Amino acid sequence: DFRNIDPTKARIILLGAGPQLLTGFHPKLTAYAKTALAHLRVEVHLSTPVEMIDADGVVARGERIDASVVIWCAGVKATPIAACLGAPTTRKGAITVAPDLSVPGTSNIFAIGDVAALDDHAGRPLPQLAPVAKQEGAYVARVIRSQLERKAPPPAFRYHDPGSLAIIGRSAAAVDFGFVQITGFVGWLVWAFAHIFFLIGFRSRIAVFLEWSWQWVTYARGARLIVGSEGAGRSGEARSIPSSPVVLPRSAAPAKS
């Protein structure tokens, strides 16, 4: 992608505090993800929580890792409004809601999405993802309508998992529908078409499909920028890149469609 950069000279280390990649996916898919990352020359270190980050790198499990670039992807913290309500919250600030998604002690205040904390039928926390928030929003609408019409409320909220999708690289993805698991290029196609399918409007779907197809064939992207004072040459040109970038992923939940 960049003529002045030799990617084989870059060292990329992926540190995860959890024991596996893609938590919540089928074990076959977590193993595939690790193999796919290794193919991309990414070093994966699991069960390695980060203890300190400074300008020169990180310290993980007592080991110093020098790095010029550290990318932290540690999840989502709820908006501070949750704490203002005086309701019980998790360590991330999400409200521990009732089965009908109401704030405990109230009947007319509801919490959904990233600000709500609720377990599924197996006792696992629901992930902070768009499908969860969309289903919670539709459910709360039914609850409010039943209150306005003075009807019996609907049963307690239950999340219906449509499946998990995670893209790992160009033409590589992991798809877990529960009853079937898909990897590789076919999984990447499923990931791509799933995202296009949920777009609003036929014109938007066609536009995104054509744009993604063109980018996949030509390796083109909308913008490619390297900014900074060190190693800068002519405008738009980079003479060098930092070594040993460290990427710290979310360990609480997998990426989903």
C-alpha positions as CSV (number, residue, x, y, z in Angstrom):
1,D,0.0,0.0,0.0
2,F,2.9,2.4,0.7
3,R,6.0,2.1,-1.5
4,N,8.3,3.5,1.2
5,I,7.2,1.0,3.9
6,D,8.4,-2.6,4.2
7,P,5.7,-4.3,6.3
8,T,8.1,-7.2,7.1
9,K,10.1,-4.7,9.2
10,A,7.2,-3.9,11.4
11,R,6.5,-5.9,14.5
12,I,2.8,-6.1,15.6
13,I,1.9,-7.6,18.9
14,L,-1.7,-8.3,19.9
15,L,-2.1,-8.5,23.7
16,G,-5.3,-9.9,25.2
17,A,-6.2,-10.1,28.9
18,G,-8.5,-13.0,28.3
19,P,-7.6,-16.7,27.6
20,Q,-8.8,-16.7,24.0
21,L,-9.6,-14.6,20.9
22,L,-13.2,-13.8,19.9
23,T,-14.7,-14.6,23.3
24,G,-18.1,-16.2,22.9
25,F,-17.4,-17.7,19.4
26,H,-17.1,-21.4,18.7
27,P,-13.7,-22.8,19.8
28,K,-13.0,-23.7,16.1
29,L,-13.3,-20.1,15.2
30,T,-11.1,-18.8,17.9
31,A,-8.4,-21.2,16.8
32,Y,-8.9,-20.0,13.2
33,A,-8.6,-16.4,14.2
34,K,-5.2,-17.0,15.9
35,T,-4.0,-18.9,12.8
36,A,-5.2,-16.1,10.5
37,L,-3.4,-13.4,12.5
38,A,-0.2,-15.5,12.5
39,H,-0.4,-15.6,8.7
40,L,-0.6,-11.7,8.8
41,R,2.6,-11.8,10.9
42,V,0.8,-10.7,14.1
43,E,2.2,-12.0,17.4
44,V,-0.7,-13.0,19.7
45,H,-0.2,-13.0,23.5
46,L,-3.3,-14.2,25.4
47,S,-3.8,-14.1,29.2
48,T,-1.5,-11.1,29.2
49,P,-3.1,-8.1,30.9
50,V,-1.4,-4.8,30.5
51,E,-0.2,-3.3,33.7
52,M,1.2,0.1,32.5
53,I,1.4,2.2,29.4
54,D,3.8,5.1,28.9
55,A,5.5,6.9,26.0
56,D,7.9,4.1,25.3
57,G,5.6,1.1,25.3
58,V,3.8,-1.1,27.7
59,V,4.4,-3.5,30.6
60,A,2.4,-6.7,30.4
61,R,2.7,-9.5,33.1
62,G,5.9,-7.9,34.3
63,E,7.5,-7.9,30.8
64,R,8.5,-4.6,29.2
65,I,7.5,-4.2,25.5
66,D,9.0,-1.2,23.7
67,A,6.6,0.3,21.2
68,S,6.2,3.6,19.4
69,V,2.6,3.0,18.7
70,V,0.0,1.6,21.2
71,I,-3.6,1.1,20.2
72,W,-6.0,0.5,23.1
73,C,-9.3,-1.1,22.3
74,A,-10.7,-1.8,25.8
75,G,-14.4,-1.7,25.2
76,V,-17.2,0.7,26.0
77,K,-17.9,2.7,29.2
78,A,-21.5,3.8,29.8
79,T,-22.5,7.5,29.7
80,P,-22.2,9.3,33.1
81,I,-25.9,9.8,33.2
82,A,-26.3,6.3,34.7
83,A,-24.5,7.3,37.9
84,C,-26.7,10.3,38.3
85,L,-29.8,8.1,38.7
86,G,-28.4,6.6,41.9
87,A,-29.1,3.1,40.5
88,P,-26.8,0.1,40.9
89,T,-24.1,0.0,38.2
90,T,-21.4,-2.2,36.9
91,R,-17.7,-1.3,37.0
92,K,-18.2,0.1,33.4
93,G,-21.0,2.4,34.7
94,A,-23.9,0.5,33.1
95,I,-27.2,0.3,35.1
96,T,-28.1,-3.2,36.3
97,V,-31.7,-3.1,34.9
98,A,-34.8,-5.1,35.8
99,P,-36.0,-7.9,33.5
100,D,-38.3,-5.4,31.8
101,L,-35.2,-3.1,31.2
102,S,-36.5,-0.5,33.7
103,V,-34.2,1.2,36.2
104,P,-34.7,-0.5,39.6
105,G,-37.1,1.3,41.8
106,T,-38.9,3.0,38.9
107,S,-41.6,2.1,36.5
108,N,-41.2,4.9,33.9
109,I,-37.4,5.0,33.4
110,F,-35.8,2.5,31.1
111,A,-32.2,1.9,30.1
112,I,-31.1,0.2,26.9
113,G,-27.9,-0.3,24.9
114,D,-24.5,0.5,26.4
115,V,-26.1,2.1,29.5
116,A,-27.9,-1.1,30.4
117,A,-26.4,-4.3,32.0
118,L,-28.5,-7.5,31.8
119,D,-27.6,-11.2,31.6
120,D,-28.9,-13.6,29.0
121,H,-30.7,-16.9,29.8
122,A,-27.3,-18.6,30.4
123,G,-26.2,-16.0,32.9
124,R,-23.7,-14.3,30.6
125,P,-23.7,-10.5,30.3
126,L,-25.3,-9.3,27.1
127,P,-22.6,-7.7,24.8
128,Q,-22.6,-3.9,24.2
129,L,-23.5,-4.2,20.5
130,A,-26.0,-2.8,18.1
131,P,-28.2,-5.9,17.7
132,V,-28.8,-5.9,21.5
133,A,-29.7,-2.2,21.6
134,K,-32.1,-2.6,18.7
135,Q,-34.0,-5.4,20.3
136,E,-34.0,-3.7,23.6
137,G,-35.4,-0.5,22.0
138,A,-38.2,-2.4,20.3
139,Y,-39.0,-4.2,23.6
140,V,-39.2,-1.0,25.6
141,A,-41.5,0.5,23.0
142,R,-43.9,-2.5,23.6
143,V,-43.7,-2.0,27.4
144,I,-44.5,1.7,27.1
145,R,-47.4,1.1,24.7
146,S,-48.8,-1.5,27.1
147,Q,-48.7,1.0,29.9
148,L,-50.4,3.7,27.9
149,E,-53.1,1.2,26.8
150,R,-53.4,-0.2,30.3
151,K,-52.7,-3.7,29.1
152,A,-50.6,-6.5,30.5
153,P,-46.9,-6.0,30.0
154,P,-45.0,-8.3,27.6
155,P,-42.8,-11.1,29.1
156,A,-39.4,-10.3,30.4
157,F,-36.8,-9.2,27.7
158,R,-34.9,-12.0,26.1
159,Y,-32.2,-11.4,23.5
160,H,-32.3,-13.5,20.3
161,D,-28.7,-13.8,19.0
162,P,-28.7,-13.4,15.2
163,G,-25.1,-14.7,15.0
164,S,-21.6,-13.4,15.4
165,L,-19.4,-12.1,12.7
166,A,-15.7,-11.0,12.9
167,I,-13.5,-9.8,10.1
168,I,-9.8,-10.7,10.5
169,G,-8.2,-9.5,7.3
170,R,-8.6,-9.2,3.6
171,S,-10.8,-12.2,2.5
172,A,-10.7,-13.7,6.0
173,A,-13.5,-13.7,8.5
174,A,-15.2,-15.9,11.2
175,V,-18.9,-16.4,11.2
176,D,-20.8,-18.2,14.0
177,F,-24.5,-18.8,13.6
178,G,-24.5,-21.4,16.4
179,F,-25.6,-24.3,14.2
180,V,-22.9,-23.6,11.6
181,Q,-19.5,-22.0,11.5
182,I,-17.9,-20.4,8.4
183,T,-14.4,-19.2,7.9
184,G,-12.1,-17.9,5.2
185,F,-13.2,-16.2,2.0
186,V,-16.8,-17.6,2.3
187,G,-17.0,-16.2,5.8
188,W,-15.8,-12.8,4.5
189,L,-18.5,-12.8,1.9
190,V,-21.1,-13.6,4.5
191,W,-19.8,-10.7,6.7
192,A,-19.8,-8.3,3.8
193,F,-23.3,-9.1,2.5
194,A,-24.7,-9.1,6.1
195,H,-23.6,-5.6,6.6
196,I,-24.9,-4.5,3.2
197,F,-28.3,-6.2,3.8
198,F,-28.9,-4.2,7.0
199,L,-28.4,-0.8,5.2
200,I,-31.5,1.3,4.7
201,G,-32.5,1.7,1.1
202,F,-31.8,-0.2,-2.1
203,R,-29.7,2.7,-3.5
204,S,-27.4,2.6,-0.4
205,R,-26.9,-1.1,-0.7
206,I,-25.9,-0.9,-4.4
207,A,-23.6,2.1,-3.7
208,V,-21.8,0.3,-0.9
209,F,-21.6,-3.0,-2.8
210,L,-20.0,-1.3,-5.8
211,E,-17.6,0.7,-3.6
212,W,-16.5,-2.3,-1.6
213,S,-16.1,-4.4,-4.7
214,W,-13.9,-1.7,-6.3
215,Q,-11.8,-1.4,-3.2
216,W,-11.3,-5.1,-2.9
217,V,-10.2,-5.5,-6.5
218,T,-7.9,-2.4,-6.6
219,Y,-6.7,-2.4,-2.9
220,A,-8.0,1.2,-2.9
221,R,-9.3,3.1,0.1
222,G,-10.8,6.5,0.7
223,A,-7.9,8.0,2.6
224,R,-4.3,7.0,3.4
225,L,-2.6,9.4,5.7
226,I,0.6,9.3,7.7
227,V,1.1,12.4,9.9
228,G,3.8,13.4,12.3
229,S,7.1,15.2,12.4
230,E,9.5,12.3,12.6
231,G,10.5,10.5,9.3
232,A,8.4,12.9,7.2
233,G,9.7,13.5,3.7
234,R,7.8,15.2,0.8
235,S,4.2,15.9,1.3
236,G,2.2,12.7,1.5
237,E,5.4,10.6,1.8
238,A,6.7,8.7,4.9
239,R,10.3,7.6,5.1
240,S,9.9,5.3,8.1
241,I,7.3,3.9,10.4
242,P,7.4,3.1,14.1
243,S,8.4,-0.4,15.1
244,S,6.5,-2.8,17.4
245,P,2.9,-1.4,17.4
246,V,1.0,-3.0,20.2
247,V,-2.8,-3.5,19.8
248,L,-4.8,-4.2,22.9
249,P,-8.2,-5.8,22.0
250,R,-11.5,-6.0,23.8
251,S,-11.7,-9.2,25.8
252,A,-15.2,-8.8,27.1
253,A,-17.2,-9.5,24.0
254,P,-16.7,-10.4,20.3
255,A,-17.4,-8.2,17.4
256,K,-20.7,-8.8,15.9
257,S,-22.8,-7.7,13.0
